[in-house]
């Protein structure tokens, strides 16, 4: 693995750690889903909350858009099918956009089924960061997304997922 691949892998691992750390502040049960042979897992984690179940995939990008190709076919299938099983199930993607200027990433959560509908409507396979911002701000509703606010958890970086809990029906 070359140094660029290692750096990308480390950024992704850091984001996953930040999200996992953030769940410790929420009353929940969560389990990391181990990779199967051939990368067959449907997502990174499953989180059980009092009123919702979340299948979560975490992605981090240095670019200015979330690309559908960031997800493997088995992840797309797993997140979409999980979302359809029960009304309280949500197949969410957590995406973090690297901001090299400030050193702090912008992170968003969105339902993959809504993201797919939006990309189909737009005739493309990506969602731009500006569209995430607009969706989170409520300026326009191409799809629904929630911006994750930064916080420190036991001296380490994390996110306030309380807003996600309040808005899971919204997502």
C-alpha positions in Angstrom: 0.0 0.0 0.0 1.5 3.3 -1.0 1.6 6.3 1.3 -1.4 8.0 -0.2 -3.5 4.9 0.2 -2.3 4.6 3.8 -3.2 8.2 4.5 -6.7 7.7 3.0 -7.2 4.6 5.1 -6.0 6.4 8.2 -8.4 9.3 7.6 -11.3 6.8 7.2 -10.3 4.9 10.3 -10.1 8.2 12.3 -13.6 9.2 11.2 -15.0 5.8 12.1 -13.4 6.1 15.6 -14.9 9.6 16.0 -18.4 8.3 15.2 -18.0 5.3 17.4 -16.7 7.5 20.3 -19.8 9.7 19.7 -22.2 6.9 20.2 -20.9 6.4 23.8 -22.7 9.6 24.7 -26.1 8.3 23.5 -28.1 5.5 25.1 -27.6 2.8 22.5 -26.3 -0.6 21.8 -24.0 -0.9 18.8 -22.0 -3.6 17.2 -19.3 -3.3 14.6 -19.9 -5.6 11.6 -16.9 -7.7 10.8 -15.7 -8.0 7.2 -16.7 -11.2 5.6 -14.7 -12.9 2.9 -14.5 -10.7 -0.2 -15.7 -7.6 1.6 -19.3 -8.8 1.9 -20.5 -6.8 5.0 -23.5 -4.6 4.5 -22.2 -1.6 6.5 -19.7 -0.7 9.3 -22.1 -0.9 12.3 -25.6 -1.6 13.5 -26.9 0.7 16.3 -30.0 0.0 18.3 -31.8 2.9 19.9 -35.0 3.1 21.9 -37.1 4.1 18.9 -34.9 3.4 15.9 -32.4 0.9 14.4 -29.6 2.3 12.3 -27.3 0.5 9.9 -24.4 2.8 9.4 -21.7 3.2 6.8 -19.0 5.8 7.4 -17.1 7.4 4.5 -14.5 10.2 4.4 -13.4 12.1 1.4 -10.8 14.7 0.5 -13.0 15.9 -2.4 -16.0 18.2 -2.5 -18.6 15.5 -3.3 -19.9 12.2 -2.0 -19.7 9.7 -4.9 -22.0 6.8 -5.1 -19.0 4.7 -6.1 -17.6 5.1 -2.6 -20.1 2.3 -1.7 -19.6 -1.3 -2.6 -22.7 -3.1 -4.2 -23.2 -5.2 -1.0 -23.2 -2.0 1.1 -25.8 -0.4 -1.2 -28.0 -3.5 -1.0 -27.6 -3.9 2.7 -28.4 -0.2 3.6 -31.4 -0.1 1.2 -32.9 -3.4 2.3 -32.4 -2.6 6.0 -34.2 0.7 5.5 -37.2 -1.1 4.0 -37.6 -3.9 6.7 -39.3 -1.9 9.4 -40.5 1.7 9.8 -38.0 2.3 12.6 -35.0 1.1 10.5 -32.7 3.6 8.8 -29.8 2.8 6.5 -27.6 5.9 7.1 -24.4 7.0 5.5 -22.1 9.3 7.6 -19.9 11.2 5.3 -17.0 13.5 6.3 -15.5 16.1 3.9 -11.8 16.9 4.7 -11.2 20.6 5.1 -7.5 21.1 4.9 -7.7 24.8 5.5 -9.3 24.6 9.0 -8.3 21.1 9.8 -11.8 20.4 10.9 -14.0 18.2 8.7 -17.6 18.8 7.8 -19.7 15.7 8.5 -23.2 14.8 7.5 -25.7 11.9 7.9 -28.3 11.0 5.3 -30.5 8.1 4.4 -29.0 6.3 1.5 -32.5 5.7 -0.1 -33.0 9.5 -0.2 -29.5 10.1 -1.6 -30.2 7.6 -4.4 -33.5 9.2 -5.3 -31.7 12.6 -5.4 -28.9 11.4 -7.6 -31.4 9.7 -9.9 -33.4 12.9 -10.2 -30.2 14.9 -10.9 -29.0 12.3 -13.4 -25.6 11.8 -11.7 -23.8 9.6 -9.3 -22.7 12.1 -6.7 -23.9 14.7 -4.2 -21.9 17.9 -3.8 -20.9 19.3 -0.4 -22.9 22.5 -1.2 -26.0 20.3 -1.6 -25.4 18.7 1.8 -25.1 22.2 3.3 -28.3 23.4 1.7 -30.2 20.2 2.8 -28.9 20.6 6.3 -29.7 24.3 6.5 -33.2 23.8 5.1 -32.5 26.3 2.4 -33.9 23.8 -0.1 -34.9 20.2 0.2 -33.3 18.2 -2.6 -33.0 15.4 0.0 -32.6 15.4 3.7 -29.3 15.5 5.5 -28.2 16.5 9.0 -24.9 18.2 9.7 -23.0 16.7 12.6 -21.7 19.2 15.1 -18.2 18.7 16.4 -17.6 18.1 20.1 -14.9 16.8 22.4 -15.5 13.5 24.1 -13.0 12.6 26.9 -10.4 14.9 25.3 -10.8 13.3 21.9 -12.7 14.6 18.8 -16.2 13.4 18.2 -19.7 14.5 17.1 -22.9 15.5 18.8 -25.3 12.8 17.7 -28.1 14.1 19.9 -29.5 16.0 16.9 -29.5 12.8 14.9 -31.7 11.2 17.5 -34.1 14.1 17.5 -34.3 14.1 13.7 -34.1 10.4 12.8 -37.8 10.5 11.7 -36.9 13.6 9.7 -34.1 11.8 8.0 
